[in-house]
Amino acid sequence: MLMGALLDTPRTEKFNESGVGNNLRYGLSSMQGWRVSMEDAHCAITQLPGNLKDWSFFAVFDGHAGALVSELCASELLKCIVDTEEFKRIDPDLAPSIPEIQQGIREGFLALDERLRNLPEIASGKDRSGSTAVCVLITPNHIFFANCGDSRAMLIRDGKVSFATTDHKPVHPTEKERIQKAGGSVIIQRVNGSLAVSRSIGDFSYKTDRDLPPTQQLISPEPEITVIDREKASDQMIVLACDGIWDVLSNDNLCELLLERVQRLDDLSKVCDEAIDYCLYKGSSDNMSMVLVAFDPAPKVDPSLKAEDEKLEEVLERLTNKGLENAFFAPTSKIDCVLNHLQNVCDFPLPPHGIYCKGGLVQRILDDYKTSSSSRRALEESRLLSLQKLFGLPDNLAATAAAASVEKQGNCDGDETADA
């Protein structure tokens, strides 16, 4: 991927969505993080239109050099797939042809890429963005994985990783061979020393040889498609995520984290939140998006584990506020320092992967403290000016009186809350 500029502090606000349909549940989360803009996009449709109502579609798109292509992938890819002749021939009363579905997915990817090429802002060279694409098409009996780039999808079955897509990197022998045949080179593991993926939608500055078909250009829009028979008694979850997640967590590590968290959180989007927070506070500097799909055999929430997790959050809130009050750290301290302190002093059992999945909670407590402190200072300054104006008090006496007045108001507010 092309590296983007970074912010001074990460944008940790998250977009969440969850839903149910076709005997599955899903949750998703996305966060801008350290990047100056959000270039990820996603798609989650539990029930396809028309005669495909028993089918579901989920996808993650990781944009680079802009968000236009990733956003259009999210809105247009499925339309391009179902508009192919292969999909139009599907008869809901007959078993679908697996090769035809695969071909339809492939043709949909290529059709979208060609459609984007002809957009005025792209054809003029004004927009040079591109995007990875990873998606799953879930039918009553099969799961179709389609991957183009280095976003990844993974199937969890019987408590372990059963399948994961392969990242399309320039150093992969078959990818490198295509790049070199197209007249390019792989330098520092990047196409022509620049792009870190070897397949993507868009990126038309790498698709300029008119004598070559789309799939043989420096960067190919062709997806790698894998079909897996569903095992309805043992298929538990599918996760789709951009490389900001996979740069921190291996397939097995993420599998373990998700299986552990879904027993404590009943909202799958919050499970995604905590996985993203874990990656953020373990060093990921990218945009991050994750879609989590749960089948019926997925672990259910354990009431005792849920209560334990809620108790942990209470303990962390108390310890964080205590640390602020005793000046062990400040609300502006680096979050990793705060988390390390809390991990050392917390005597309540932490999650198996440590405190990092609770980094978002701790950051909110710090932000709230900072906001309340700023409000208190502003109120003290206002009272100070009033006292000086009304009584002509010296600065030191006015400041003491203003602080005492604010403290008294705070105590009264607390008493009223307690009485309520």
N, C-alpha and C positions, 0 to 999 in steps of 0.2 A: 504494500500500500504506500501511496505517497504520504510522507510525514507532514502533519499539519502543525501550525503554531500552537503553543500552549498558553493557558491562562495563568495568572498568579495564584489563584485558588480555584478548585474544581467547582463546577456547577452540579450540585448533587440532587436537585429536584428531579423527580422521576415521573414518567408517564406510565400509568398502570391500566390494565384491562383484564377482564376475566369473563368467562362464559361457559355454557354447557350446551351439548347437542350431540346427537348420534352416539349416545352412550359414552361420551368422553367429556372431560373437563379441561379447560386450559387457563393459564394465566400468563401475562407478559409484563415486562418492565423494560424501560429504556432510559438512559441517562447520558447527558452530554459529557460529564466528567471534565477533564482538563483541556479538552479541545476548544478552540475559539468558536466553533459552530457545531451544530448537530447534523450529521450526515447519514445517520442510520435511518432505516425505515423497516416496517414490518407489515404482515398481513395475517389475519386470523379469521377463517370462515368455517364455522362448524357444519354448515349445510349448503352445498352447492345448489345453484338454481336448476330448474328444469328437471330432466330425467336423471340427474345426478344427486338427488336430495339425500342419498345415503352416503355420499362422499364428503370428506372434509379436506381443507387445504390450509397449511400454515407455512409461513416463510419469513426469513430475515434477510435484509439487504444492507450491506455495509458500503456506504458511498465514500468516494475520495475525490478531491479537487472540486468539491461542490456537492449539493444535495439533489440536484435536478434528476439525475438518472435513477438514484435509489428511490426517490419518491414516485417516479413514473413506473418503476418496477413494481412497487407495492400496489399501485392502482391498476396496472395494465397487464401484468404477466399472466395472471389466471385467465383474463379475457382472451389473451392471445392463444393460450393453450386450448381452452374449450371451443375456440373458433376454428380450430384446425379440422380438416376433413376427417382425420382419424377419430376425433372426439364426436363429431357430428354423426358418425356411423354407429356409435355405441347404442345398443338396444338394452334397456333396463331389464327386459325379460330373458335375456340370454347372457351367458357367461362372457365377459369382455375378453378380447384378445390382448394378452399381455404385451406382445411385440407392438401392436397398434397403439396401445396407451403410451408405451415408451417412445415410439416415434412421434406421437402427438405432442408429448412434453418437449421433445427435442425441437420439433418444428415451431412450437410456441416460443421457445427461447430465441431461436434464430429470427422469427418474425418480429418479435419485440425489438431486437437489436437493429434490424433493418428499418423499422418504423421510427425509432429514435434517431437514426442517422439522418433522416429527412426532415427533422424538426428545424425550423428556421434558426433558432438560437444555437443549435448544434452544427448544422450545415455551414453556418457562417463562421464557425470557430470561436464564437463568443463564449460558449459553454464547452468545457473540455472534461467534464466529470465522467466518472465511471462508477460501477458498483459490482460487488460480489452478489451472488444469489444462492441461497440454499433453501430448499422447500421440501415439504412432504405432502403427498397426496394419499389420503387414507381411504381405502375402499372397504366394503364389508369383509373382504378376504385377503387383501394385500396392502402393503405399505410401499409406496414409490418414493424413493429418495432421489432428489435431483440437486446436484451441486455444481457451481461455477465460481471458482475462486477459493478463498481460504476461510470463509465462514463455514461452520461445521454443524452437522446434525448427528444425533446419537440415539440409539435405541437401548433402553434398559429393560432387560428381561430376566426374571428370576433373581433379582437383586444384583445383577452385574451387567457390564457393558456387553451387549450382544452384537452390535454393529455400530460403526461410525464412518462417516464419509471421509474421503481422503482430500487433504488440502492441495490445491493446484498451485505449486510453487515453481519458479523458473529453474531451480536446480534439479527437479525431477527429470530423470533421463529422457522420457518420452516428450515432456514439455520442452526441455532444452533442445532436443532434436528439431522439433517444429519451429522453435524460435530461430535457430541457426539456419534452417532451410528457408525461412522467410527473410533472411538477410540481417537478422539481429544478433545480439550477443547477450550473454549473462555475465554481468559484472557485479561484484559484491552481492551476489544472490538476487540481483534484480534485473529485469528486462532492460537492456541498454543502460544499466546502472541507475534506473529510476523507479520502475514499477515493481512492487514486491509480489504481485500475483501474475500468473500466466494465463488466466482465463477471467473474463469479466464481461458484463454488459456495458456498452458505451466505450469510453477510451478510444475514440475513433482516430486519434493521432497515431495509434499503433495498428490501425487497420486500413492502410492507404494503398496497398498493392492491388491494383485492379485486375491483375492477372491471376490472383489467388482467390479461391473461395473463402467464405468467412471463417471456416473451421481451420484454415491453414495460415491465417495471418499471425503476426507476432503475438497478438492477444486474441484468444478464441472465445466466442460467446457460447460454445457448445457445452451443454451440461453433461456431467457423468451421472448416469442413471442406474440405480440399483433397486431391484424388486425383492421384497422379502414377504414370505407367506406369514400372515398373522397367526399367532398362537394365543387365542383369546383367554386361555387360562393362565398364561404366564407373562404376556406383554404388559409392562407396567407403565413406562413413561417414554416419551420422546422429548428431547431437548434440542432446540435450535439456537445458536448463538454466534455472534460475530467474534473476530479474533481477539478483541479486547478481553474476552473471558478466557479463551483457550491459551492466551499468552501466559496466564497465571495458573490455571488449573488444568491438569491432565484429564483425559477421559475418565480414568478410574477415580481420581480425586473428586471431580464434579459429581460423578455417580454417587459416591459415598455421601457427599454433602447434601445432595438433593434427597436421597433416601432417608437421611437423618432429619432434615428440616420438615419434610411433609408430614412427619408424625407429630410435629409440634405446632405447625401453622395450618389453619384450615383454609386460607386464601392462597392459591397458587401464585398469584402476582406478588404476594409478600415473600414467598419462597424465592422468587426471582430477584426481588429487592435485596434480600440478604446475600444471595450469591453474588450480585453485582457489587454490593458494599464490600464483601470479602475481597473481591478482585481489586476494587479501587484502593482499599487501605493496605493491600499487599503490593501495590505498585503499578497497576495498570493505568496508563495515561491516555487511553483511547476512549472514543464513544463506546458505550456498551449497550447491547440489546440482547434479550433472551426471551424465548417463548417456551413454555413448559406445557406439554400435553400429557394428561394422565388418563389411563384406561382403568377399567373397574378393578383389576388386580393390584393397582398401586397401593402402597401402604396408606392406611387411614389414620386420622388424627387420634392419638392416644391421650385421653383426658388427663392422665397423671403427668405425662410428658409436657403437655400444653401448659398445665398449671406450673410445672417446674420452670418452663421457659418464661412465663409471666413473672414468676418470682425472681428469676435472674435479672430481668429488666428492671424490676423495682430495686434490687440490690445495686445494679450498675448506676441507676439514677441517684441513689443515696450516696454512693461512693464518689461519683462525679461531682455532685454538689459539695460534698465534704472537702474534696480536693481543691475546689475553687475557693471555698470559704477559708481554708487553711493555707492558701497560696502555694500548694504543691505544684500547681500549674495555673495558667491564666486562660480566659476564654479564647484568647488569640494564639494559644500554644499550638504547636504542630500536633495534629491529631494522632500521629503514630507514637509520639511521646506520651500523650494522655492514655492511649490504649495500652502501651507497655506498662505504665504505672498501675492502671486498673487491673491488668492481668496479674501483676505481682501482689496486689493487696486483696484481691477478691478471694474470699474463702468459700464461695459458693461454686458448685461444679460448673465449669464452662463447657460450651459445645466441643465436640471432638476436634474440630478444626480451629479452636481457639476463639478469641474475642472478636476477631475481625468482622464476622458477619453481623455483629452488633455495632459496628462503627457508625452506621447511620443514626442509630439511637443516641449514641454518645455525642455525635456532632450536633444533633438537634438540641440536646441539653446545653451544650456550650453556646450555641447560637441564641437560645432563649435567655441564658444568663447575660450574654453580651447585650442583648436588646433591653432587658430589664435594667441593667447597669446604666446604659445610655439614657434611658428614660428617667432614671433616678437623678443622674447628673443634670439633665436638662431642667428637671423640676427644681432641683436645688439652686441652679443658677437663676431661675425665674423668681423664686422666693427671696434669694439674696438681693436682687435688684429692687424688689418690692420693699423689703425691710430697710434698705439703704435710703430709698426714696421717701418712705413714710416717716422713719424715725431718725434718719441720719446716723445710723450706727456705723462704727468703724468696720473695716472689712472683716477682721477676725471674728468679732462678735456677731456680725450679720451672718457670716458663713456658718458659725456654730448653731445659731438659731434656725437657720434655713434647714440644715441637716437634721436637727432635732424635730422640726416640723414635718419633714418628709418621713422620718422614721415613725413618728406618731401616726401619721396617716396610713403608713404601711401596716402598722399593728392593728389599726381599726379595720382596715380592709380585710385583714386576716381573720379578725374576730367575727366580722359579718359573714364571711364565707363559712366559718366553722358553725355559726348558729344556723345558717341556711341548711 
